[in-house]
Amino acid sequence: MELCFFFEQAGIGLNREEIIRIWLALKNLVDTHPLQHVRLWGKIFGTDQNYYVAEVEYRDNEEEEGEEDEEAEEHQEEETEKEGEEGEEEEQEEDDTPKPDFKPPPTIPKEGPKQGTNKKTYFVCNDPGKPWVKLPTVTPAQIQLARQLKKFFTGRLDAPVVSYPPFPGNEANYLRAQIARISAGTHISPLGFYQFDEEEEEEEDAEARDNFVENLDFEGIPIRDLVEPSLANWVHHVQHILPQGRCVWWNPVQKNEDDYEDEDEEEEREEPDEPEPEQGPPLLTPLSEDAEIGNIAPWTPKLSSSLVPQYAIAIMHSNLWPGAHAFASGKKFENVYIGYGHKYNQENYSPPAVPAVQEEFPSGPEITEAEDPTPEEEAALRAAKQEAAEAQEEVEEAEEEEDEDD
Amino acid sequence: MESESLYLNIDYVGSSGIILSPEQKAALQTSLVILQSENKFSKVYFWGKILGIKDDYFIAQGVGKDELEGRKTFYSKDCIHWGLLPPATRQMRDTSKLAKGRFTGDPSFEFEHSETKKVGEGEETAEEEETINIKEEDRLSSVIADIDEDVRIVPRAAFIKTPLAHVIPNRSFEGLTVSESAKLCNYMHFRHPKLLLEKSLLQRANLDKAIDFLDTLEEDIPKGSWSMQFERGSGLLTLRSLLWQGYVFYHIPGTRKFGSVYMGTGEKNLDLPFML
């Protein structure tokens, strides 16, 4: 509720009355599910209905009930994974090797629960008060394709996504992929609010760190520094998604030799142009490292009030994902997204071209068609053959005679 | 939306993410009244907000006796000081379409657009680079004119055309019923009609000359460029334009309350055909 007040100061957000209804809906969600942490992620407009998105974290040791969207196999695997490594450093889970029952076309395995793109679980509802629906986990293929799409949400989770290239899944999957992309791009916090866990830091030096804890000594950054145009005082606290569609790079060559890196579509904006392994900026990278969009700065910092700057709060508007906002005031900060769920692009969207027509089989003498011989030609050939055969016979006979003579 | 009841009406579009901070509301409430009396307008509308990278523009429009003719547009960056925008001429609107990207927030900023043209005939073709400078103020003015022309809508019968061809608010307008308000044909583009003149006499025979002097939304191309939603049961109707993302129209069925506001980046959604 308090956060709503801050957002209203900033001139973003929703009605107060609506916020209260959402808040009650969130409370309902907490009552019915074993959740540790819930927050309003944002609102996405659809053509028929809107989505309210809640970001939740399950309590530790609580198995998610009724994993209806997971296949039974994966469910089992997750359970075993969890049993083995519950509470320990998640880095081991991170290095999931390709599962043996994979089919030949290389599929990038999706990231397990509580890591990478699936770190948090999301619930959506169309109207505060209506039942919350849990979104399925996202797969790298969905993220890759979602990058190529630009479609309006309809507001019905089971609606098909009619698009080219074809999207694997329905609108719920598309929504989940967009949420993952938006979170990775726009969830920011003031520098120093989070810090890396020091114990883990020693164990894994080279590996990307994916865990952070709240910094208890965080004092808050003065507002004036937060709105500095250099943006060095804000950091991302959600892992960057690699072009592969995962947060942690998974080596496709481990299992099968064929390299499909070239399939990876255009690099994300912050992506350094490296062949492999793909590497994104580490967690808690300052915003000043964000690449520009064309010639537009990726973030617009603002003060909520120009008249009384001493009591203003700092607001950040994302220009890359219009509708994503963040504010910070003292020790508090929050992110919210209210928009259509599309990335900003200076150029107009153009769907990827249809792949080139497959080439025909190279024409060679084996498959070249020849004209059928006419009866006269056949007759001539037959006569020629007969003659040859007769000649042969004569020769043979002569030879035989010679043989007999010997 | 009308400036007098701005404080109440802005809540109706809040569910679309359009919110003014208390400071902006307070500033607008006082400055728009001053603007109205200084310029002797009969009404001042709060038109909306165009988001720039460094700064935002708040837009207000004043009207005299005739609602459709002679609108004057003002912009402000702090909600207090208002500056008159030059009316958008046809040429301005054509050139400003060449400017790409977001508004910066500085009215004197100049967008540059260069294109190579082929000059000469036959074999003597030479490529010549032509640079057009577009001032942001002009672009702002033409974008507002474009939005007004493309998506500004009113409920049917909210305005009437008098025999003297003045367009005035209809005093006997009592709002659309719930079932009426769910139909796109009951909303009209508040601009000089373009498609109406193309209709055949037979089609025009049933129209009421005083009321149906505008184009309806039903004929908009592409179909589905409006997203219609009921909120609060059926107590509030919201129409969002997908062509100009950020344009929101609201109407409370059964009352005279309607209005619209634009809050967006000032860029037309040219990708619309791909996105539906």
Boltz contact constraints between the chains, C-beta under 6 A:
constraints:
  - contact:
      token1: [A, 9]
      token2: [B, 21]
      max_distance: 6.0
  - contact:
      token1: [A, 11]
      token2: [B, 19]
      max_distance: 6.0
  - contact:
      token1: [A, 11]
      token2: [B, 20]
      max_distance: 6.0
  - contact:
      token1: [A, 11]
      token2: [B, 21]
      max_distance: 6.0
  - contact:
      token1: [A, 13]
      token2: [B, 19]
      max_distance: 6.0
  - contact:
      token1: [A, 14]
      token2: [B, 14]
      max_distance: 6.0
  - contact:
      token1: [A, 15]
      token2: [B, 11]
      max_distance: 6.0
  - contact:
      token1: [A, 15]
      token2: [B, 14]
      max_distance: 6.0
  - contact:
      token1: [A, 15]
      token2: [B, 15]
      max_distance: 6.0
  - contact:
      token1: [A, 18]
      token2: [B, 15]
      max_distance: 6.0
  - contact:
      token1: [A, 47]
      token2: [B, 227]
      max_distance: 6.0
  - contact:
      token1: [A, 150]
      token2: [B, 271]
      max_distance: 6.0
  - contact:
      token1: [A, 150]
      token2: [B, 275]
      max_distance: 6.0
  - contact:
      token1: [A, 151]
      token2: [B, 275]
      max_distance: 6.0
  - contact:
      token1: [A, 152]
      token2: [B, 275]
      max_distance: 6.0
  - contact:
      token1: [A, 296]
      token2: [B, 53]
      max_distance: 6.0
  - contact:
      token1: [A, 296]
      token2: [B, 102]
      max_distance: 6.0
  - contact:
      token1: [A, 300]
      token2: [B, 53]
      max_distance: 6.0
  - contact:
      token1: [A, 305]
      token2: [B, 23]
      max_distance: 6.0
  - contact:
      token1: [A, 338]
      token2: [B, 17]
      max_distance: 6.0
  - contact:
      token1: [A, 346]
      token2: [B, 101]
      max_distance: 6.0
  - contact:
      token1: [A, 348]
      token2: [B, 270]
      max_distance: 6.0
  - contact:
      token1: [A, 348]
      token2: [B, 271]
      max_distance: 6.0
  - contact:
      token1: [A, 349]
      token2: [B, 271]
      max_distance: 6.0
  - contact:
      token1: [A, 349]
      token2: [B, 274]
      max_distance: 6.0
